[in-house]
Amino acid sequence: MNIKSTLIIPGLMLAGAAVTNATVIGFGNLGGSNTTVPAALGSRASAAGNGFVVTNGTTPNIVTSWDANWDIHTSGHFTNLENLTVGGGDWDNQGSIPRVGQLDFGTHSITFSADAGYALVLGSFDFAHTAETLGTTQWTLSLTAISTSSVVWTQSLTLNNNPAANAVVKVTPNFTGALGEDYTLTFTRTSETYSSNGRHAIDNLSFTQVPEASMAGLAGLGVASLLVRRRRR
């Protein structure tokens, strides 16, 4: 498995911001195999919901948009993918059965839109080729800033599922975007040794926001407190 990752244009890194909140999408409790992934799965997550969980905070200022060709898949062929990062709840491996987001075709996308004053932090996700059919595929993964059409992060990788263990990888962009910027994460298959539609999937997509909702609230209280003090003087 060959991996080449490039951070082309760094996003806005907020110095001193503690990024601990996250929304993690695991695709459980969304229906049976071949059910279409909801277009807004994980949008404005203020609490855990079907198919995702929030940890140590929320991401209410990030809107997600999945293209219409993403499917839920429950095949045992994706066991290695499910087991790479086990979330431990029905939001992820519902009923101990793999629940993953399947790529039916050679190009798929997810768009993340940030409210003004907030920025996307794209953490990581698991990506895999099933053990169902032997073969090799090559992919280019990219994150594009919508306002400028600039590719801000990209990674090329080769998935070879013989042996099957080499067909599962954790991708870690760890990219922090600009305040108020929208980004599209795109999966593009660049070559294949067989017709591999439906033989790939992702799981445990993790993203955060800065500033955190709780931190933004505290910052607001701090400003209000300063204003009150000034008025009292």
Residue pairs with C-beta under 8 A, 6 or more apart in sequence:
1 157
1 158
1 159
1 160
1 166
1 167
1 169
2 156
2 157
2 158
3 155
3 156
3 157
3 158
3 169
4 155
4 156
4 157
5 153
5 154
5 155
5 156
6 153
6 154
6 155
7 152
7 153
7 175
8 150
8 151
8 152
8 153
8 154
9 145
9 150
9 151
9 152
10 152
11 119
11 120
11 152
11 175
11 176
11 177
11 178
11 181
12 119
12 176
12 177
12 178
12 179
13 176
14 119
14 176
14 210
14 211
17 210
17 211
17 212
17 215
18 212
18 215
19 121
19 176
19 208
19 210
19 212
20 56
20 57
20 212
21 54
21 55
21 56
21 57
21 58
21 59
21 208
21 209
21 212
21 213
21 214
22 54
22 55
22 56
22 57
22 59
22 123
22 206
22 207
22 208
23 42
23 45
23 52
23 53
23 54
23 58
23 59
23 62
23 206
23 207
23 208
24 52
24 53
24 54
24 55
24 87
24 92
24 204
24 205
24 206
25 41
25 42
25 51
25 52
25 101
25 204
25 205
25 206
26 51
26 52
26 53
26 87
26 89
26 91
26 92
26 93
26 99
26 203
26 204
27 37
27 51
27 72
27 92
27 99
27 100
27 101
27 203
28 50
28 51
28 87
28 89
28 90
28 91
28 92
28 93
28 94
28 99
29 50
29 51
29 90
29 91
29 94
29 99
30 37
30 38
30 41
30 50
30 51
30 72
30 99
31 72
32 72
32 74
33 71
33 72
33 73
33 74
33 75
34 71
34 72
34 73
35 71
35 72
36 68
36 70
36 71
36 72
37 66
37 70
37 71
37 72
37 101
38 51
38 66
39 65
39 66
39 68
40 63
40 64
40 65
40 66
41 51
41 52
41 64
41 66
42 51
42 52
42 59
42 64
42 205
42 207
43 62
43 63
43 64
43 65
44 59
44 60
44 61
44 62
44 63
45 52
45 54
45 58
45 59
45 60
45 62
46 54
46 58
46 60
46 213
47 54
47 58
48 54
48 91
49 91
50 91
51 91
51 99
52 91
53 87
53 89
53 91
53 92
57 208
57 212
57 213
57 214
58 213
59 207
59 208
59 209
59 213
60 213
61 114
61 115
61 117
61 118
61 209
61 213
62 112
62 113
62 114
62 115
62 118
62 120
62 207
62 209
63 112
63 113
63 114
64 110
64 111
64 112
64 113
65 110
65 111
65 113
66 109
66 110
67 108
67 109
67 110
69 103
69 104
69 105
69 108
70 101
70 102
70 103
70 104
70 108
70 110
71 101
71 102
71 104
72 99
72 100
72 101
72 102
73 98
73 99
73 100
73 101
73 102
73 201
74 97
74 98
74 99
75 98
75 130
75 132
76 98
77 130
77 131
77 132
78 98
78 100
78 102
78 128
78 130
78 201
78 203
79 98
80 128
80 131
80 164
80 165
80 167
80 168
81 98
81 100
81 126
81 127
81 128
81 130
81 168
81 201
81 202
81 203
82 92
82 93
82 98
82 99
82 100
82 203
84 126
84 128
84 168
84 170
84 203
84 204
85 126
85 170
85 203
85 204
86 92
86 93
87 93
87 204
92 99
92 203
92 204
93 99
99 203
100 128
100 201
100 202
100 203
101 201
101 202
101 203
101 205
102 198
102 200
102 201
103 187
103 198
103 200
103 201
103 202
104 197
104 198
105 197
106 188
106 189
106 192
106 197
107 186
107 187
107 188
107 189
108 186
108 187
109 184
109 185
109 186
109 187
110 184
110 185
110 205
111 146
111 182
111 183
111 184
111 185
112 120
112 122
112 177
112 182
112 183
112 184
112 185
112 207
113 182
114 120
114 177
114 179
114 180
114 181
114 182
114 209
115 180
116 179
116 180
117 179
117 180
117 216
118 179
118 180
118 209
118 210
118 211
118 216
119 176
119 177
119 178
119 179
119 180
119 181
119 209
119 210
120 175
120 176
120 177
120 181
120 183
120 207
120 208
120 209
121 174
121 175
121 176
121 177
121 207
121 208
121 209
121 210
122 143
122 153
122 173
122 174
122 175
122 177
122 183
122 185
122 207
123 172
123 173
123 174
123 206
123 207
123 208
124 170
124 171
124 172
124 173
124 174
124 204
124 205
124 206
125 170
125 171
125 202
125 203
125 204
125 205
125 206
126 168
126 169
126 170
126 171
126 202
126 203
126 204
127 139
127 141
127 157
127 159
127 168
127 169
127 170
127 171
127 187
127 200
127 201
127 202
128 159
128 167
128 168
128 169
128 200
128 201
128 202
128 203
129 135
129 137
129 159
129 160
129 161
129 167
129 168
129 196
129 199
129 200
130 161
130 164
130 167
130 199
130 200
130 201
131 161
131 164
131 167
132 199
133 161
133 194
133 196
133 199
134 161
134 162
135 160
135 161
135 162
135 192
135 193
135 194
135 196
135 199
136 158
136 159
136 160
136 161
136 192
136 193
137 158
137 159
137 189
137 191
137 192
137 193
137 196
137 199
137 200
138 156
138 157
138 158
138 159
138 189
138 190
138 191
138 192
139 156
139 157
139 158
139 159
139 187
139 188
139 189
139 190
140 154
140 155
140 156
140 188
140 190
141 154
141 155
141 156
141 157
141 171
141 185
141 186
141 187
141 188
142 151
142 153
142 154
142 155
142 185
142 186
142 188
143 151
143 152
143 153
143 154
143 173
143 175
143 183
143 184
143 185
143 186
144 150
144 151
144 152
144 183
144 184
144 186
145 152
145 177
145 178
145 181
145 182
145 183
146 181
146 182
146 183
146 184
147 181
147 182
152 175
152 177
152 183
153 173
153 175
155 171
155 173
156 190
157 169
157 171
159 166
159 167
159 169
159 200
160 166
160 167
161 167
176 210
177 183
187 200
187 202
189 196
189 200
211 219
